[in-house]
Amino acid sequence: MKRRDFIEHLGLASAMILMPGLAIAESDDHVSAFAKKLKPVGRTLEMEGYYVWCNSPIEGPDGKIHVFFSRWVASKKMGGWINGSEICHAIADTPESELKFQGVILAPRGPGFWDATTCHNPSIKKVDGKCCLFFMGNSNGKTNTKRIGLATADSLDGPWTRPDAPLLEAGKAGSWDDHCTTNPAFIKHPNGQYWLFYKSWNTAEYENSTDPLVKGNRKYGLAIADKLEGPYIKYSGNPVIDFSGKSNNAQLEDAFVWMDKGRFKMLARDMGVFNHQYGLYMESKTGKKWSEPEIGYFNADYYHINQPPPPKYLNKYGRFERPQLLFQNGKPTYMFTTSQGGKYMTASPFLFKIEG
């Protein structure tokens, strides 16, 4: 499919209106160099009858692009991610060509399993010659049993070995991370260790929160292992990212971590630092102490991405979530996100090219 035809197929039609209260100074003081390299391409992998979320890309040995994504039936509306998501596989010849559905690789296993009711948050990595799919499962259709797991395979085409137990459990009652472990972001450290960043929050804060936008306060922790399969030991200085001292109950989620020239870099979804529509960008020398966040990417309005007015049930319309990078020849070339809307007014991947 030619680039022009691809973009026209995505239906970039009329500018949407900013969400109420969305106001942020967009001077160069706030905008990361990464954000300035992004060029929107458009939507892909739109599936009738499904919400498509969490799109994690990797280049295969044959040069084709493999995307591991989560989906759930549209009848469940947006909330279906927590109690009916499954993880699937799609392949394209190039980053901008049509993604073709290959099949479901991880589905909820039912009563008695830690991933009984959902499989979500896929993040694909090639580690030590293995294909490693980090993901989140839960056992009761609620947030308090969300746990990170690791499925492995010798090939991106599977078959996948599913874990009998989570890779990382929640903390002890009363700790900052006693509610869950989710949103895995993994790297193999240059020193040979295996580093797993994870999102969590405190249950009491969550249950007693009066914030009209987001209950509780999501922070990021780090767990380190000497072997890929673990055990993963939580860093004593956790949480490594904590925005709770900022105003507006600021927090973050959907982190993606990579290393570039010896520095850690992170993309994440903003939850109140600038607003609830943008992405965040941070850097770190150690992976344990991070820079002040800058804008990592903007919303649909900023890029003049034309969309029809949203139906009432899509209340996250216009923002891009779950940023995941595609690397080719060791360099990030595309950012895959997900966004509500599209042809079927559900959700689908939205692609950005990284230029320069």
N, C-alpha and C positions, 0 to 999 in steps of 0.2 A: 504494500500500500504506500503511495507517495505521501510525503509529509503534508502537502497541501490538502490532499483528500482525507488524510488522517485527522487533521485539525477540523475540517469541515464536518467530518463524521461525529466529532465530539460535541458539536452544537454550541459553540461559543456565541451567544446571541445578544442580550441587552444588559446593560450594567445594573447590578443589584444595589440596593440601598444599604448603607452602613447600619449595623445593629445599634439600637439606642445606647448611648453612653460610651460608644467607641471613639476615643480621642486620645491621640498620643503624638508627641513631638517626634517627627521622623527625620531629624537632623542627622548628619553623619556621625554625631557623637553617640547615637543610639544604634546605628545600623552596622552590622558586621560586614566585613569584606566578603564573607561567604554569601550573604543575602544579595549582594550586588552582582553576583555571578549567575543568578538564577533566571532562566527564561522559561515561561510556561509553555508546555506543549499541548496538554489537553487530557481528556479522559480516555480510559481504556478498560477492558475487561468488564463491560456492563452486562449484567446477567439478569434476565427477566425472572422475577419471582424471588430475588435474593438481594440482601444487603451484602456488599463486598467490602471488607475492611482489612487492616493490618497487612499491607503488601510488602513482602520482603524479597528483594531480587538478588540473584547471583549469576555470574557468567559460568556456563558449563565448559567442560573440556573441549567441546565441539564449537565453542563460540556462541552458542545459542543462549538466550536469556531465560532463566528459570525463575518464576515468581511463586512464592509460597504465601498463601493468603487465607484469611478466615471469611466465612460466609454463614448466613443463617436465613431462614425463610422469611419473606417479606411480611407474612401475616403476623409475625411477632413484633413488627415495628422495630424501632431503634433499640429497644431494651432486650432484644433477642440475643445479643452478644453474651449475656451473663447466664443464659439458661438454654442454649441450643446452638451454639456456634460449632462449626467443624472446620478443619484445616485442609486446604486443597492445593493443587499444583497446576500451574499453567506454563506454557513455553511459547516464546516468540523467537523469530529469526534475528531480530535486532531490537534494541530498546524501544524504538518507536513503531515497530510493526505490530500486527495483531497478535494478542496473546490468546493461545488456544488451550482450552480447558483439558486437563489430563485425567483428573479424578480426585476423589477424596482420599487423603492419606491418614488423617487422624480424626476420629469422630468420638463423641461422648460414649463411654462404655457401659453406663448404667449403674444401678445400685451396687455398692460394695467396693467401688473403685474411687481413687482420689480425683480422677478426671471423669466422674460419672455424668455430669450434666453440661459441661462445655469444654471445648478446646479452642484456644484463642491466642492472640499475641505471638504469632510465629515470627522467629528471627533466625534466618538461615546463615550458617557459617561453615567454612571448610577448615577443619582443625586436625592436625596430625594425620592427614590423609583420609579423615572421616568426614562425611556429611553430617553436620550437627544442627538439629532443629530445636532451638529453645522455644518453649511455649508456656502458656498458662492453662491450667485446668481447675475445675472446682467440683465439689461433690454434692452440693445442696442447692445449686442455682442462685447462690447469693455471694456477696463479696467476701464474707469472712472465712470461706474455705478456698479462696484463690491461692494457688501454689504454682511455683515455677517447676517445670520438668524439662527433660532432655531426651529427645528421640534421636537415634543414630541410624545411618545406613552407609553402605559402601559406595552407593551411587545416588545421584540426585533423583533418579527414577525409582529408588527404593529397591527392595522392601525395607520398611522402617521398623526398627526395634523400639517398642514402647516401654517406658520405665514402669516398674511396679510400684515405685514410691516417688514422691516429689524430690527434686534436686535441692530445694531450699525451703525450710519450714519458717513459719512466722515466729516472732520473738515471744518471750515470756509475757504473761499478763502484766499490763501496766507499762511495758516498754513502748518506745516510739513506734515499733514495727510489729505490735502484737496482733494486728488485724489480718494481714495477708502477706504474700510475696507475689509480685506481678511485674509486668512490663520489663522483661529481661533485656539487658544490654550487655553483650559479652565481648571480651577481647582476650587473646593470648598475649600476656605481657612479654616484652623482650627478655626478661630474666627467666622465662620458662614457666612462670606461674599462670594459672587460669583465673581470670578476674571476671566476676559476675556482678554487675550493677543491677539493683532492683528497687522498685517502688513499694512503699508501704505507708501506713499511718496508724495512729493510736485509736483503739476502739472507743474508749470513753469520749475522746474528742469528737469522734465521728457521730456518736449517738447523741451527744449533748450540744452539737453545733447549732448555732442560730444563723449562720451565714445563708443568705437567700440564694446564692449562686452555687457554692460547693461546700458540702459538709466535711468537717475535719480538715486536716492539712497534710497533703501528700509530700513526702520527702524521699530522698534517694539514699540507699545504703550500698555498701560494697561487701562482697564475700569472696574469699580467696581460697584456691585449692592447689595442691601440688600435682593432682591428677585430674584429667578432664572429667571423669565420673564422680569426683569428690573424694572425701567430704569437703564441702565449702564452709569455711570458717568466717564468721562475720568480723569485719574490722572493728577494733575496739573504739575507734574514733567516730563511728557512725552516729548520726547520718552525715554523709559527706556533702550533701546539698540540702540546705534547710532555709527556706525563704520566710519562715514564720515570723521572723523579726521585722519583716517589711510590712507595709500597710496593705489593706484590702485583702487580708487572708491569702497573700500571694503564695503560690505553690507551682508545681510542674508535674508533667507526666510524659509518657511516650518517649523516653530517652533513647537515643542511638549514639553509641560511642565508637570512636575509631582513633588510630594513632597516625600522626603525620610528622615526619622529621623529629621524632622523639618526644612530641607533645601529644597529650590527650586532647581530643576535641569531642564536643557533644552538641547534638541537636535535641530539642525537646519541645513539647507543646506548652505554651504560656498559659498559666492559670492565675492571672492577676498581677504579674510583675509590670507589664505594659498594659495588657488587656486580656481578654479570653478569646482572641481571634488570631493572634500571631504565633510564630514559633520563636524559640530562644536558641542562642548560640553561646557556648562557653568554652574555655580552654583551661588546661592545667598542666603543670610540669610533672606532678606526681600522681594525678588521678584521685587524690584525696582532698586537696584544697583547690577550689575552682574559682575562676575569675568572675567578676560581676557580669551578669547576663546582658547580652546585646540582642537585637532583633535578628533572628536567624532566617525568617521568611515572613511574608505578609499574608493578607487574606485575599479573597477573590476580587474584592472591590479595588484594591490597590493595583492589581495586575490588569484591571479593566476586562475581567473575564465575564462575559455576558451570560446571564442565566435568567430563566423565567422566575416570577415570584414563587417563593416556596409554599408548599402546603403547610398547614398548621402543625402537623406532626413532625416536621423536620425543624427542630429548634436549635440545631448546630450548623445551620446553612451558611455557606460562605467561608468557612474556616477549613484549614488543612491539618489533618491529624496523622499520627503514627509515621513521622518521617523516617525513611530507610534509604540508605545510599547504595547505588550500584557502582562497583569498582571494576575497571577494565585496565589491564596493565598496571595495576597498583594505584590507579588514580580514580577519585570519585568523578563519575561522568553524568549521572542522573540521580535525581531525588524522587523517590516514589512516596506519595502521600495517599491519604484517602479523604474523601469529601462527600458530604450528603448531596443529593440531587441527581442530576443526570437524566438519561433517557427515560428511566422507569421511576424516577423520583424516590429512589432508595438511597444507595451509596455505592461508590465505585472508586477505583484508583485514579489519582490525578498526577500527571508526570511533569517534572521540571528538568530541563537540561542545565547542566553546570558548565558555564562557558569560561574560557580563560584559564 
